[in-house]
Amino acid sequence: MECVSQKQGQTITIKVTGRMDAVTAPGFEKACAEWIDRGEKDLAVDLSGLEYISSAGLRAILGTGKTLKTRGGSLIFGGMSPMVREVFEISGFAAIFPVYDSLESALAAR
Amino acid sequence: MTPASAPSRERGLAFRMALFILTSTTLLFGIAFGYNYVYSRDLVLKHVRENATHLTESLVGRIEARLLSVEQMPRHLALQLDNRNVTRHNLLAMIASLVAGSRDVFGSTVAFEPYAMEPGVRHYAPYVYRDRGGGVVTTQLGGAHYNYFIWDWYSIPRHLNRPVWSEPYFDEGGGNILMATYSHPFYEVSTGRPVFRGVVTADVSLEELRLAIGAVSLYRSGYAFLISRTGQFLAHPEARRIMRDSIFSLAEELALPALRRVGRQMIRGQEGFFSFSDARGEPFFLYFAPVPATGWAVGVVIPERELYADISALNRTVLLIGAAGFSLLSLVVVFISRSITRPLKSLVGATTEIARGNLDVTLPRMAVKDEVGQLSRSVDEMRLALKEYIHHLTETTRARERIESELKIARSIQMSFLPKRFPPFPERHEFDIFAVLEPAKEVGGDLYDFFFLDDTHLFFSIGDVSDKGVPAALFMAVTKTLMKGIAEQRIEPSEVLKRVNGELCQGNDSSMFVTLFCAVLDLRNGRLRYSNAGHNPPLLLRLGHEPQWMALPPGLVLGGMEEAVYQTRELILSPGDRLLLYTDGVTEAMDASATLYAEARLLDQARAAGPGGTEALVTQVLESVRRFSAGAPQSDDITMLALTYRGPGTS
């Protein structure tokens, strides 16, 4: 898995590619935590390059989402493959995190 | 490696060093020794030739000097008699003075031609000689019984018209001494042409010559000899050969044809150097030279062995020195190579010990700072590093074993929570249930459960904690316990999930969550009410229909957010309908190339399994998953729960 993050205006965009599982998920969580520790509150994650997400990946997302929620921030997602989308739907994550077709539309909706 | 070279390769460094150094040294020594031997031999041979030549020449000189001094007197007398008539008295006095003139002259005569001394006297030859007592005696030679005109001593000078030495002979009457007679002719020359009148003779003793030559000694057994014109020995260290043997009879006796050739050269008056072996194979050198005055020849014989005796002695010494040097060198080489290999050997011993696993072995202390010393220090460092590493590894292994054994205990505690006895309710025939939890290596967080809420309502559930390890196992235990407690309050499945979620969210800082599907089946009519918290949709296998995924209400995983809400849905199962609940350990099982087993395969496998018992269904799917992921390690728990509704009233 690879995480490339940058600041775009008030939003931090994070592009995730590869597989997000028990091995790689902590990397995502750490990348997000670094921005949050610097005071950033709005994170938009581009999942268009994500091939697979396991429950460990979901847990990393949930952890990050909870942290941001306590700080009044937001975590939104864009550009999911059908499989990742299905996982989001089944796990109910789609109900608690805003999910968009692409990062652009996610940023536009902000 | 060829067999021939094997031994030297198997032997130690010391052996090879010694072999190479000593072999090359021996070779060098051998070359030097050989050259020295040949060169010194040549040198000695040259000296010997020179010595033999000088000796022979001096011998010849001595003989000639002696003979010439003897020749003087008859020649002088002959000159006095030329053209002169002397009285008998005067003649006798002249002869007597000749005899007295030299100790070597034994006797002398003046023999006249017939009637040359006095008319009417045919034989006239007064002979003066020394008798045994030392006195001088006079006698007349010639007469009817002794016609001296035909004797060699008279006729040969007469015919040759020059003085002649006779062949040597033993004089029987004169005390067995070796003699030779010198005859000098004299003439009447007043008439113009010289007319032979007679000869003057001197019988000369050769004893002193014989003794002088016989006494010549060269080296230890070298000697000189003298032969006459016919090859007869005149002087030889072996007295019995004198005048009895000739060089030719000796050649015959010794079976040495070469000696005969030499003899011929000698009597021909040649000079030469010759090498031959006697009957015993003993090699000799022979140098020979002529005595021109008499036609005799002198030979000097030197045994070769004695010639080279000095060289042999020298060679022995050189060889001895060489052998001593070789021994010394051997010792030095052995000492040096030992000093190199001894520490190496002890090092080899130590490293062998290390290789065997004994890391406490003490390495030999090396005082030297050479390569061997460096090697020893490196090996010691390696030993210490190895020891530390193994110590560390042992510690780590021990710690890991402890953790693993604790995990194993945790795992067995976890598994003990789950109902594992099948069939669980053998008295109930309305349904058939079977479940399996195939744990991954690590402690996982899968769970399943089923129990009666009352006589007609069966509660069942399946879930998957988002993490692994002991925390997940604890989380799973908490979830299961909570769920059972709450479900027994006879509330809707969605309400069960909501309450369990509420409890799990309390103080859940680690964002751990559990996906859960739960349902209540009314065994009287097949009514199934169910709810879902983020779990994978179960497979619905209606009798006589294609398998299909159950439609699930949306619902967030448990432990995620306190505010999460869940819905209850309902469907009616007909007798023979089946449900297959599973965790993502099934659909996300991977093969060696990280391909997922995936829902499609699960669907196919469920279809292929056909109608049958729950245990058969679960077992077949499980085997299919195992086949799929053959060789790849199982990373997650694989859990399945299958339920068949048989319908009411079958009891």
Boltz contact constraints between the chains, C-beta under 6 A:
constraints:
  - contact:
      token1: [A, 55]
      token2: [B, 466]
      max_distance: 6.0
  - contact:
      token1: [A, 59]
      token2: [B, 466]
      max_distance: 6.0
  - contact:
      token1: [A, 59]
      token2: [B, 511]
      max_distance: 6.0
  - contact:
      token1: [A, 62]
      token2: [B, 511]
      max_distance: 6.0
  - contact:
      token1: [A, 62]
      token2: [B, 560]
      max_distance: 6.0
  - contact:
      token1: [A, 63]
      token2: [B, 511]
      max_distance: 6.0
  - contact:
      token1: [A, 66]
      token2: [B, 511]
      max_distance: 6.0
  - contact:
      token1: [A, 91]
      token2: [B, 534]
      max_distance: 6.0
  - contact:
      token1: [A, 91]
      token2: [B, 557]
      max_distance: 6.0
  - contact:
      token1: [A, 92]
      token2: [B, 534]
      max_distance: 6.0
  - contact:
      token1: [A, 92]
      token2: [B, 554]
      max_distance: 6.0
  - contact:
      token1: [A, 92]
      token2: [B, 555]
      max_distance: 6.0
  - contact:
      token1: [A, 92]
      token2: [B, 556]
      max_distance: 6.0
  - contact:
      token1: [A, 92]
      token2: [B, 557]
      max_distance: 6.0
  - contact:
      token1: [A, 95]
      token2: [B, 554]
      max_distance: 6.0
  - contact:
      token1: [A, 95]
      token2: [B, 556]
      max_distance: 6.0
  - contact:
      token1: [A, 96]
      token2: [B, 556]
      max_distance: 6.0
  - contact:
      token1: [A, 96]
      token2: [B, 561]
      max_distance: 6.0
